[in-house]
């Protein structure tokens, strides 16, 4: 029995015990083994989830059902509920939640098209998604975690998900309890919001490809680019749905979230043009026409 529990003990409780003992020493500063441990990474990220998402009603008390849920793997259920203080449909002790929500959550994580993932998100009333390093690379969740949802060869950009925050590079995810892995240069967790997205209609010659791109900076300061491509239809219009706004100002209180660096760049017919997209347009699904 001790042998079976040892991976969990050494991965989670070992760093905690060492940190507690070392903290008794004058001038103690925790090292990377503590600050990047499984427990510290998870607790720190759930504090970010709580800070960056709106509070819901009925948390651990009577009241109406929560306004939304956070979709994630079942192993994160307890952390989301008691660390993030947000509702989720999955939990390691799933008997009180029921098999329907459990199955729907895993169906979302296994979905390989955005349309299918969004259908399951609607079933779960999910507004946010937490992804991990363990996602299937061919799934929507995997495309989000590995590539921030941008377009890949043979796979279009994900248009209804935007990155809100990610855990610090070097932190260890809860999956390492079961399968240790190198996480150099990778975030253990990412938080995405599901949004309607601004519907942008760009005039272009029939059949010509229109590309829209935006430079962004994650909550950890990591630069990345969102890029979407669409051909002009028989009416000479390319339709793209964009999940990021360009008018969200940098926080003054020191808190951080993913933000745009500049404005969108539209490339069509050999020209490059700027495009501003407001937060209101992203959240309402408003249509913006580019003549």
N, C-alpha and C positions, 0 to 999 in steps of 0.2 A: 504493500500500500504506500509506504514511504517513497519507494522508487517511482510510483505513478504520479505522486504529488510533487516530486522534486522539481520538475521544470517550472511549475507555477510558483513554488516557494522561492526558487533562485531568481526567477525573472521579476517577480513583483515584490515579495516581502523581503528578499535579501537586500536590495537597494534601500528600502525603507528603513530596515534595521540599522544598516551601516550609516545612513544619514542621521538617524536619531542619535546614535552614539557619538558620531563626529560633531554633531551640533552642540554638544556639551563643552567642546573645546573653545577657548577664547579666539575670536577673530576667524571663526570657521566660515568658509565659503564652499558651498556644494560644488562638486566636480561634475563632469559630463555624465559619469555613470549614474548620478542621481538626477540631474536636471533633464537628461534625455532618456530616463527609464520609462518602462511601459506605464507605470502608474502616474508619473509626473506628466508625461506627454498627454495621456488621456484626460487627466484632471484639468490641465491647462487648456486643452482644446474645448472641453465642455464649458469651461468658464467663458470662452470666446463665443460659443454657441448661445449661451444665455445672454451675453451682452449684445450680440448682433441680431437677435431675433425678437419679435414682439412677444410680450408675456401673454399667456393664455389663461382663461378662467378655469376653475375647478381643479387646480393643481393640488392633489392630496386633500381634497375637501369637497363638500357637496356643491352643486351648482350645475349650470348647463354644460354640455359637452365642449371640449376644447375647440377653438376656432380652426385649428389646423394640426397636422401631425408632421413629424420628422421621420423620413424613410431611411432605414439603415439596416445593416445586418443585425440579426438577433443578439449577437455577442455584445453589441453596444447598447442594448435596451436599458439595462439598469443605469448605465452612465448617463444616458440621455435623460432618463426620468429623474434621477436623484442628483446628478451633477449639473446637467443643463437645465433641469426643471421644465422640460418640454415633453409633450405627449408623443409616444411612438407606438406603433402597432406590434412590435416584436420584442421579445425578451427571452433570455435563456430559460426562465421558468414560465413557459408559454401557456401552461394549463389554464390560467385565469384570463388570458387574452382570447384564446380560442384558435382553432386550426385555420379558420377562414382568413383572418388577418395575417397569420404566420405565412400561409401559402401565397397570399397576395403580395406580401413584402418580398418574398424570394422570387416571385414571378417578375416583379419590377426589376430586381437586380439581375435577372437572367435575360431580360428583354434585349433584343438586338436591333430594334428600330425605335426611333424616337416616338412615333405614333403609338406603338404598343406600350412603351414605358409610360407615356402620358395617360393612357387608359387605366393602367394599374395605379398610377398616382391619384387619379380621380376617385378610384374605388377606395383608396386609403385616405383620401382627403389630405394628401401630403402637399405641403408648400415648400418644404426644404428636404434636401437629400444629403446624407453624409456618406462619402465614399472612402475606401481604404485601398491599400496596396494589394489586397487579395482579390480584387474584382477580376472577372473574366475579361481579358483584353478585347474580346469580340463583342462584348455587351455595351449598352449605352453607359452603364456605370463605369466600365473600364475606359471607354473613350473619354469620359469626363475626367477620371482621375489621372490617366496617363497623358492626355493631350488637351485638357481643359475644354473639351467639346469642339475643338476646331476641326475643319474639314481635313480628311485624309484621302489618300488615293483610293478611289472606289467607294468612299463613304462621305456623305455630305456633312456639313457642319451641323451641330445640334443647336437649334434656334430658340429653344424655350428654357434653357438652363444657363445661369450665370454664376460664376465663382464669387463667393462672398469672402471666404477666409480659408486659410490652410494652416496646418501645424508647422512648427519650425523644422527645418531640415536637420536630420540627425536624430530626431525623436523616434522612439520605438513604438510601433503599433501593437495592439492587443493580439494580432495574429501571430506575433513572434513567440507567444507562449507555446504555440503548437508547431510552428515551423520557423525557426530562426532564419533570418535573411539579412543581407546587407542593405542598408537604406541610405547609403551615401548619395546626396543630391536629390533625395526624394522626400516628399511630405507623407507622413503616415496617414493623415486624415485631411479631407477637404470638405467644405460646406458649400453646397450649391442651392440657389433659390430657383424655383420654377416660376416663370413670369410669362405673361401673354406675349411680350416682345413687340416692338414697333414694326409695323408692316410697311416696308419701303418699296415703292414702285419706281423703277428707273427706266427712262426711255432709252432705247438702243435699237440698232438695226436688227431685223429678224434673224434669230439664230446666233447672234453674237453674244459672247460670254461677258458678263459683268461681274467684277470682283469688288467686294467691300471689305475693308480691313480696319482694325483699330488696335493701337498699342495700349497695353494695360500694365498695371503694376499690382501684384498680389498683396495681401495683408502682411506678408513677410518681406516685401520689397522685391520680389522676383519679377523681372520683366517677361511678358509673354504677349502673343498677338492672337486676336480673334480674327478669323478670316472665313468669309462665306462667298460662294460663287453660284450664279444662276444664269441660264441662257435667256435671251429675249424671246418671247413667244410670238405667235402669228400677229399679234396686235402691236408688236414692237415694244413690249414691256417685260422687264426682268423683275420678278417679285422676290424679295428677301425679307426674312423676319430677323430682327436684331435684338438681342437680349440685354445689351449694355447701354447705359446712358452716358452721355458725355458732359453733363452739367452737375454731377454730384461733387460738391466741393470737398477738399481735404479736411478731415476733422481737426479741430483746434484743441481738443482736450487730450490729444495724444493717442486716442484710440485709432485703430487702423482697420481698413477693409479694402477689398479690391477696388481700384479706381482707374478711370481712363486717363491716359496721357495724351492730351490733344483731342482731336476729332476723328471721325471716320474718314477714310480715303476711298473714293469711288473711282474705279478704273474702267473706262469704257471708250471704245473707238480711239484708242491711243491717247486719251486725255486722263488727267487725274484731278478730281474735284473734291472739296471738303464737304462734310455733312455733319451737322449737329443733331443729336437725338436727345430729347429731354427725358428725365425720369418719369414724368407723367405719361409720355407717349409709350414708354416701355411697359409701365404698369397697367395702362388702359388698352393696349393693343391698337393704338391709333395708327391711321394710315398717313404716310408721308410720301408725297409725289415729287420726283426729281425730273423736271422737264428736260 
